[in-house]
């Protein structure tokens, strides 16, 4: 397995570093520009920490106008720009290049207004995911997409990768919850796409931008949907003697037309890791576990749970444990939300992000185990089972180049398996550099060429987040 490749930096840009830094210094206040080597190292990688590159400089604008000025200047100078939210990308989406600057939105973190009558709010995109819900929670509202990194990740990154989360089975992912954006193109042009209304005229450019991984423009403001909080919510733990039984149960719940708020899956290794960390009361004598949450009035929840429990019993369920208090509910979700961090206490890992039809979950889980075992490695499966968004965590030693190569090779096989099962390469983490060279397995040459033509309309010089998403040998064909 060949390590992920980076293009060679442009020596003419490297030679002009002092000139470039001086030019940026004329566009933003001194506290918005980072130039020292030690401070730049903070931005050399993201959550795909096996790879890192030191950027030329880091710019942290405070206004859309500053973003526009920086992009327009870089466009004229031929300087590449890597947009960055909080750097929580698991696919390497925010990893820079040596001949590029990083443009981060972390200083643009204001909530601009809330309109409860229209059930929307407008925010700057440096605001964290969790901060949106916290701002409206006292008034009985929330923002639905809830990635596990929601304490740190920004709305900018959520929009770039079309992030989801545990509770998106019912409410949808980012694209279903963002109805407007203010975006700056590479030439400095400022666009407003969408509106405060739930539907807007014209081409759905907003849908194109959401999930575009920072290659079409830098989103500085967003209008998001907020929902009234439900009367109540209750998670239930189901323990199964076999992974196949849990996977089949998920397919049966969805097939019955029941849409819970969330259906989360953990295999035995993930259960043990998360229980050791969170002390959530997870069953340790099962091979697989589901967390199924329903919401509504007491009568609505009881009706839904009765149907779900009946289905689980048809699939050899061994443990049924309903939450009986807010404390138990918090503990159950603490375990799930802490899964990635808890696994990091045990070993280094890479987290995959393939999506499959729910009817294929049992088969894909079985083959995933076989693939990873074939490389002599271990895997912990924890994922959003309701929409088939799988997150196998492949454990390895990051200080062992051979093990890293094996982990990446196993991950590539798993993602190809997801595509072959009728799914796709990514559900919410994006393509970044991690899955870039697998795009030819998902798309034909004609399909890739059309996507690249669309990208080039927004950024003809390919200066925004280059070397991501598309295989490096394909760009020359546009």
For each residue, the residues with C-beta under 8 A, 3 or more apart:
1: 405 406 408 409 412
2: 5
3: 404 405 408
4: 51 92 408 433 434 436 437
5: 2 472
6: 51 53 97 433 467
7: 97 466 467 472
8:
9: 13 14 97 98 99
10: 13 14 99
11: 14 15
12: 15 16
13: 9 10 16 17 20 56 78 79 80 99
14: 9 10 11 17 56 98 99
15: 11 12
16: 12 13 19 20
17: 13 14 20 21 56 57
18: 21 22
19: 16 22 23
20: 13 16 17 23 24 56 57 77 79 101
21: 17 18 24 25 33 35 56 57
22: 18 19 25 26
23: 19 20 26 27 73 77
24: 20 21 27 28 33 57 59 70 73 101
25: 21 22 28 30 33
26: 22 23
27: 23 24 59 66 69 70 73
28: 24 25 32 33 59 60 61 62 66 69 70
29: 32 33 62
30: 25 33
31:
32: 28 29 59 60 61 62 66 107
33: 21 24 25 28 29 30 57 58 59 60
34: 39 40 43 57 58 59 60
35: 21 39 40 57 58
36: 39 40
37: 40 41 54
38: 41
39: 34 35 36 42 58
40: 34 35 36 37 43 44 54 55 57 58
41: 37 38 44 54
42: 39
43: 34 40 55 58 84 87 96 102 104
44: 40 41 52 53 54 55 95 96
45: 48 49 51 52 53 87 95
46: 49 84 87 88 89 90 92 93 94 95
47: 87 88 89 90 149
48: 45 51 89 90 91 92 95 350 432 433 434
49: 45 46 52 398
50: 350 398 404
51: 4 6 45 48 92 95 433
52: 44 45 49 95
53: 6 44 45 95 96 97 98
54: 37 40 41 44 96 98
55: 40 43 44 58 82 96 97 98 100 101 102
56: 13 14 17 20 21 79 98 99 100 101
57: 17 20 21 24 33 34 35 40 101 102
58: 33 34 35 39 40 43 55 101 102 103 104
59: 24 27 28 32 33 34 70 101 102 103 104
60: 28 32 33 34 103 104 105 106 107
61: 28 32 66 67 70 103 105 107 108
62: 28 29 32 66 107 108
63: 66 67 108
64: 67 68 108 182 184 190 220 221
65: 68 69
66: 27 28 32 61 62 63 69 70
67: 61 63 64 70 71 103 105 184 218 220
68: 64 65 71 72 184 188 189 190
69: 27 28 65 66 72 73 188
70: 24 27 28 59 61 66 67 73 74 81 103
71: 67 68 74 75 81 103 184 185 186 187 188 218
72: 68 69 75 76 187 188
73: 23 24 27 69 70 76 77 79
74: 70 71 77 78 79 80 81 101 186 463
75: 71 72 78 186 187 188 461 463
76: 72 73
77: 20 23 73 74
78: 13 74 75 461 463
79: 13 20 56 73 74 99 100 101 463
80: 13 74 97 99 100 101 463 464 466
81: 70 71 74 100 101 102 103 186 218 463 464 465
82: 55 94 95 96 97 100 101 102 103 214 465
83: 94 103 104 105 156 160 214 218 464 465
84: 43 46 87 94 102 103 104 105 106 157
85: 88 94 104 105 106 125 126 153 154 155 156 157 158 160
86: 106 128 149 152 153 154 157
87: 43 45 46 47 84 94
88: 46 47 85 147 149 152 153 157
89: 46 47 48 92 93 94 95 157 161 429 430 432
90: 46 47 48 351 353 429 434
91: 48 161 353 426 429 430 431 432 433 434 435
92: 4 46 48 51 89 95 432 433 434 468
93: 46 89 157 160 161 213 214 430 431 432 433 465 468
94: 46 82 83 84 85 87 89 102 157 214
95: 44 45 46 48 51 52 53 82 89 92 432 433
96: 43 44 53 54 55 82 100 101 102
97: 6 7 9 53 55 80 82 100 466 467
98: 9 14 53 54 55 56
99: 9 10 13 14 56 79 80
100: 55 56 79 80 81 82 96 97 466
101: 20 24 55 56 57 58 59 74 79 80 81 82 96
102: 43 55 57 58 59 81 82 84 94 96
103: 58 59 60 61 67 70 71 81 82 83 84 218
104: 43 58 59 60 83 84 85 107 126
105: 60 61 67 83 84 85 108 109 124 125 126 154 156 218 220
106: 60 84 85 86 109 126 154
107: 32 60 61 62 104 126
108: 61 62 63 64 105 124 125 126 220
109: 105 106 124 126 127 128 131 154
110: 123 124 127
111: 114 121 122 123 124 127 131 132 135
112: 121 122 123 124 221
113: 121 122
114: 111 120 121 135 136 226
115: 118 119 120 121 196
116: 119 136 139 141 226
117:
118: 115 196
119: 115 116 141 225 226 227 228
120: 114 115 179 196 223 224 225 226
121: 111 112 113 114 115 132 135 136 143 223 224 226
122: 111 112 113 180 196 221 222 223 224
123: 110 111 112 127 132 155 221 222 224
124: 105 108 109 110 111 112 127 220 221
125: 85 105 108 154 155 156 159 219 220 221 222
126: 85 104 105 106 107 108 109 154 155 156
127: 109 110 111 123 124 131 132 154 155
128: 86 109 131 132 150 151 152 153 154 155
129: 132 133 143 145 146 147 149 150 151 153 154 155 158 163
130: 133 134 146 150 151
131: 109 111 127 128 134 135
132: 111 121 123 127 128 129 135 136 143 155 224 226
133: 129 130 136 137 141 142 143 146
134: 130 131 137
135: 111 114 121 131 132
136: 114 116 121 132 133 139 140 141 142 143 226
137: 133 134 140 141 142 229
138:
139: 116 136
140: 136 137 228 229
141: 116 119 133 136 137 226 227 228 229
142: 133 136 137 226 227 229
143: 121 129 132 133 136 146 177 224 225 226 227
144: 165 167 168 170 171 172 177 225 227
145: 129 158 163 164 165 167 168 171 172 173 174 177
146: 129 130 133 143 150 165 166 167 168
147: 88 129 150 153 158 163 164 165 428
148: 165 166 336 337 339 340
149: 47 86 88 129 152 153 340
150: 128 129 130 146 147 153 165
151: 128 129 130
152: 86 88 128 149
153: 85 86 88 128 129 147 149 150 157 158 163
154: 85 86 105 106 109 125 126 127 128 129 157 158
155: 85 123 125 126 127 128 129 132 158 159 222 224
156: 83 85 105 125 126 159 160 218 219 220
157: 84 85 86 88 89 93 94 153 154 160 161 163
158: 85 129 145 147 153 154 155 161 162 163 174
159: 125 155 156 162 174 178 181 209 210 211 219 222
160: 83 85 93 156 157 211 212 213 214 219 430
161: 89 91 93 157 158 174 211 213 428 429 430
162: 158 159 173 174 175 210 211 428 430
163: 129 145 147 153 157 158 173 174 428
164: 145 147 168 173 174 384 387 389 427 428
165: 144 145 146 147 148 150 168 173 384 428
166: 146 148 262 264 291 333 336 337 384
167: 144 145 146 170 171 261 262 293
168: 144 145 146 164 165 171 172 173 384 387
169: 259 260 261 262 263 384 386 387
170: 144 167 259 260 261 262 295
171: 144 145 167 168 176 177 227 261
172: 144 145 168 175 176 177
173: 145 162 163 164 165 168 176 177 428
174: 145 158 159 161 162 163 164 177 178 210 211
175: 162 172 178 207 210 211
176: 171 172 173 225
177: 143 144 145 171 172 173 174 224 225
178: 159 174 175 181 194 206 210 222 223 224 225
179: 120 194 195 196 197 198 200 206 223 224 225
180: 122 192 193 194 195 196 200 206 222 223
181: 159 178 192 193 194 206 209 219 221 222 223
182: 64 190 191 192 193 219 220 221 222
183: 190 191 192 193 209 216 217 218 219 220
184: 64 67 68 71 188 189 190 191 217 218 220
185: 71 188 189 190 191 216 217 458 459
186: 71 74 75 81 217 458 459 461 463 464
187: 71 72 75
188: 68 69 71 72 75 184 185
189: 68 184 185
190: 64 68 182 183 184 185
191: 182 183 184 185 217
192: 180 181 182 183 195
193: 180 181 182 183 200 205 206 209
194: 178 179 180 181 200 206 223
195: 179 180 192 200 223
196: 115 118 120 122 179 180 223
197: 179 200
198: 179 225
199:
200: 179 180 193 194 195 197 206
201:
202: 205
203:
204: 207 208
205: 193 202 208 209
206: 178 179 180 181 193 194 200 209 210
207: 175 204 210
208: 204 205 212 216 454
209: 159 181 183 193 205 206 212 216 217 219
210: 159 162 174 175 178 206 207
211: 159 160 161 162 174 175 430
212: 160 208 209 215 216 455
213: 93 160 161 430 431 432 465 468 469
214: 82 83 93 94 160 218 464 465 468
215: 212 455 458 459 464 465 468 469
216: 183 185 208 209 212 455 458 459 464
217: 183 184 185 186 191 209 458 459 464
218: 67 71 81 83 103 105 156 183 184 214 464
219: 125 156 159 160 181 182 183 209 222
220: 64 67 105 108 124 125 156 182 183 184
221: 64 112 122 123 124 125 181 182
222: 122 123 125 155 159 178 180 181 182 219
223: 120 121 122 178 179 180 181 194 195 196
224: 120 121 122 123 132 143 155 177 178 179
225: 119 120 143 144 176 177 178 179 198
226: 114 116 119 120 121 132 136 141 142 143
227: 119 141 142 143 144 171
228: 119 140 141
229: 137 140 141 142
230: 233 261 295 296
231: 295 296 297 298
232: 295 296 297 298 301
233: 230 261 293 294 295 301 329
234: 293 294 295 301 305 322 323 329
235: 262 291 292 293 323 329 332 333
236: 291 292 293 294 305 308 309 320 321 322 323
237: 281 282 283 289 290 291 319 320 321 322 332
238: 246 249 289 290 292 312 317 319 320
239: 283 285 286 288 289 317 318 319 320 321
240: 243 245 246 249 286 287 288 289 290 315 316 317 318
241: 245 286 287 316 318
242: 245 246 287 288 316
243: 240 246 247 267 287 288 362 365 366 369 381
244: 247 248 362 365 366
245: 240 241 242 248 249 288 315 316 317
246: 238 240 242 243 249 250 265 287 288 289 290 315 385
247: 243 244 250 251 265 288 361 362 363 365 385
248: 244 245 251 252 315 361 362
249: 238 240 245 246 252 253 290 311 312 314 315 317
250: 246 247 253 254 263 265 290 358 361 385 386
251: 247 248 254 255 358 359 361 362
252: 248 249 255 256 311 314 315
253: 249 250 256 258 260 263 292 308 311 386
254: 250 251 257 258 259 263 358 386
255: 251 252 358 359
256: 252 253 307 311
257: 254
258: 253 254 304 307 308 311
259: 169 170 254 386
260: 169 170 253 263 292 293 294 304 308 386
261: 167 169 170 171 230 233 293 294 295
262: 166 167 169 170 235 291 292 293 384 386
263: 169 250 253 254 260 290 291 292 384 385 386
264: 166 290 291 292 336 382 383 384 385 386
265: 246 247 250 288 289 290 361 381 382 383 384 385
266: 270 271 274 282 288 289 290 291 336 339 381 382
267: 243 270 271 287 288 289 365 380 381 382
268: 271 272 286 287 288
269: 272 273 378 379 380 381
270: 266 267 273 274 339 343 380 381 382 393
271: 266 267 268 274 275 282 283 284 286 289
272: 268 269 275 276 284
273: 269 270 276 277 339 342 343 345 346 380
274: 266 270 271 277 278 280 282 335 336 338 339 342 382
275: 271 272 278 279 280 281 282 284 335
276: 272 273 342
277: 273 274 335 338 341 342 345
278: 274 275 331 334 335 338 342
279: 275 331
280: 274 275 331 332 334 335
281: 237 275 321 328 331 332
282: 237 266 271 274 275 289 335
283: 237 239 271 286 289 318 319 321
284: 271 272 275
285: 239 318 319
286: 239 240 241 268 271 283 289 318 319
287: 240 241 242 243 246 267 268
288: 239 240 242 243 245 246 247 265 266 267 268
289: 237 238 239 240 246 265 266 267 271 282 283 286 319
290: 237 238 240 246 249 250 263 264 265 266 312 385
291: 166 235 236 237 262 263 264 266 332 333 336
292: 235 236 238 253 260 262 263 264 308
293: 167 233 234 235 236 260 261 262
294: 233 234 236 260 261 300 301 304 305 308
295: 170 230 231 232 233 234 261 300 301
296: 230 231 232 300 301 304
297: 231 232 300 301
298: 231 232 301 302
299: 302 303
300: 294 295 296 297 303 304
301: 232 233 234 294 295 296 297 298 304 305
302: 298 299 305 306
303: 299 300 306 307
304: 258 260 294 296 300 301 307 308
305: 234 236 294 301 302 308 309 322
306: 302 303 309 310
307: 256 258 303 304 310 311
308: 236 253 258 260 292 294 304 305 311 312
309: 236 305 306 312 313 320
310: 306 307 313 314
311: 249 252 253 256 258 307 308 314 315
312: 238 249 290 308 309 315 317 320
313: 309 310 317
314: 249 252 310 311
315: 240 245 246 248 249 252 311 312
316: 240 241 242 245
317: 238 239 240 245 249 312 313 320
318: 239 240 241 283 285 286
319: 237 238 239 283 285 286 289
320: 236 237 238 239 309 312 317
321: 236 237 239 281 283
322: 234 236 237 305
323: 234 235 236 328 329 332
324: 328
325: 328 329
326: 329 330
327: 330 331
328: 281 323 324 325 331 332
329: 233 234 235 323 325 326 332 333
330: 326 327 333 334
331: 278 279 280 281 327 328 334 335
332: 235 237 280 281 291 323 328 329 335 336
333: 166 235 291 329 330 336 337
334: 278 280 330 331 337 338
335: 274 275 277 278 280 282 331 332 338 339 342
336: 148 166 264 266 274 291 332 333 339 382
337: 148 166 333 334
338: 274 277 278 334 335 341 342
339: 148 266 270 273 274 335 336 342 343 380 382 393
340: 148 149 343 344 351 393
341: 277 338 344 345
342: 273 274 276 277 278 335 338 339 345 346
343: 270 273 339 340 346 347 349 380 393 395
344: 340 341 347 348 349
345: 273 277 341 342
346: 273 342 343 395
347: 343 344 378 395 396 397
348: 344 395 396 397 398
349: 343 344 380 393 394 395 396 407
350: 48 50 393 394 396 407 408 411 434
351: 90 340 391 392 393 394 429
352: 390 391 392 393 394 411 414 415
353: 90 91 389 390 391 425 426 427 428 429 430 435
354: 364 390 414 415 417 418 419 423 424 425 426 427
355: 387 388 389 390 418 423 424 426 427
356: 360 361 364 388 390 418 421 422 423
357: 360 388 421 422 423
358: 250 251 254 255 361 385 386 387 388
359: 251 255
360: 356 357 363 364 388 421 422 423
361: 247 248 250 251 265 356 358 364 365 385 388 390
362: 243 244 247 248 251 365 366
363: 247 360 366 367 421
364: 354 356 360 361 367 368 390 417 418 421 423
365: 243 244 247 267 361 362 368 369 381
366: 243 244 362 363 369 370
367: 363 364 370 371 417
368: 364 365 371 372 379 381 390 392 414 417
369: 243 365 366 372 373 379
370: 366 367 373 374
371: 367 368 374 375 410 413 414 417
372: 368 369 375 377 378 379 392 394 410 414
373: 369 370 376 377
374: 370 371 410
375: 371 372 406 407 409 410
376: 373 406
377: 372 373 394 395 396 403 406 407 410
378: 269 347 372 394 395
379: 269 368 369 372 392 393 394 395 410
380: 267 269 270 273 339 343 349 392 393 395
381: 243 265 266 267 269 270 365 368 390 391 392 393
382: 264 265 266 267 270 274 336 339 391 393
383: 264 265 389 390 391 392
384: 164 165 166 168 169 262 263 264 265 387 388 389 391 427
385: 246 247 250 263 264 265 290 358 361 388
386: 169 250 253 254 259 260 262 263 264 358
387: 164 168 169 355 358 384 427
388: 355 356 357 358 360 361 384 385 423 427
389: 164 353 355 383 384 427 428
390: 352 353 354 355 356 361 364 368 381 383 418 427
391: 351 352 353 381 382 383 384
392: 351 352 368 372 379 380 381 383 411 414
393: 270 339 340 343 349 350 351 352 379 380 381 382
394: 349 350 351 352 372 377 378 379 407 410 411
395: 343 346 347 348 349 377 378 379 380 407
396: 347 348 349 350 377 400 403 404 406 407
397: 347 348 400 403 404
398: 49 50 348 403 404
399:
400: 396 397 403 404
401: 404 405
402: 405 406
403: 377 396 397 398 400 406 407
404: 3 50 396 397 398 400 401 407 408
405: 1 3 401 402 408 409
406: 1 375 376 377 396 402 403 409 410
407: 349 350 375 377 394 395 396 403 404 410 411
408: 1 3 4 350 404 405 411 412
409: 1 375 405 406 412 413
410: 371 372 374 375 377 379 394 406 407 413 414
411: 350 352 392 394 407 408 414 415 434
412: 1 408 409 415 416 438
413: 371 409 410 416 417
414: 352 354 368 371 372 392 410 411 417 418
415: 352 354 411 412 418 419 425 435 438 441
416: 412 413 419 420 438 441
417: 354 364 367 368 371 413 414 420 421
418: 354 355 356 364 390 414 415 421 423 424 425
419: 354 415 416 423 424 425 441 442
420: 416 417
421: 356 357 360 363 364 417 418
422: 356 357 360
423: 354 355 356 357 360 364 388 418 419
424: 354 355 418 419 427 442
425: 353 354 415 418 419 431 435 438 439 441 442
426: 91 353 354 355 429 430 431 435
427: 164 353 354 355 384 387 388 389 390 424
428: 147 161 162 163 164 165 173 353 389
429: 89 90 91 161 351 353 426 432 434
430: 89 91 93 160 161 162 211 213 353 426 469
431: 91 93 213 425 426 434 435 436 439 468 469
432: 48 89 91 92 93 95 213 429 435 436 468 469
433: 4 6 48 51 91 92 93 95 436 467 468
434: 4 48 90 91 92 350 411 429 431
435: 91 353 415 425 426 431 432 438 439
436: 4 431 432 433 439 467 468 469 470 471 472
437: 4 440 471
438: 412 415 416 425 435 441 442
439: 425 431 435 436 442 443 448 469 470 471
440: 437 443 445 448 471
441: 415 416 419 425 438
442: 419 424 425 438 439
443: 439 440 447 448 451
444: 447 448
445: 440 448 449
446: 449 450
447: 443 444 450 451
448: 439 440 443 444 445 451 452 470 471 474
449: 445 446 452 453 474 477 478
450: 446 447 453 454
451: 443 447 448 454 455 470
452: 448 449 455 456 470 474 475 477 478
453: 449 450 456 457 478
454: 208 450 451 457 458
455: 212 215 216 451 452 458 459 462 470
456: 452 453 459 460 462 478
457: 453 454 460
458: 185 186 215 216 217 454 455 464
459: 185 186 215 216 217 455 456 462 463 464
460: 456 457
461: 75 78 186
462: 455 456 459 466 475
463: 74 75 78 79 80 81 186 459 466
464: 80 81 83 186 214 215 216 217 218 458 459
465: 81 82 83 93 213 214 215 468 469
466: 7 80 97 100 462 463
467: 6 7 97 433 436 472
468: 92 93 213 214 215 431 432 433 436 465
469: 213 215 430 431 432 436 439 465
470: 436 439 448 451 452 455 474 475
471: 436 437 439 440 448 474
472: 5 7 436 467 475
473: 476
474: 448 449 452 470 471 477 478
475: 452 462 470 472 478
476: 473
477: 449 452 474
478: 449 452 453 456 474 475
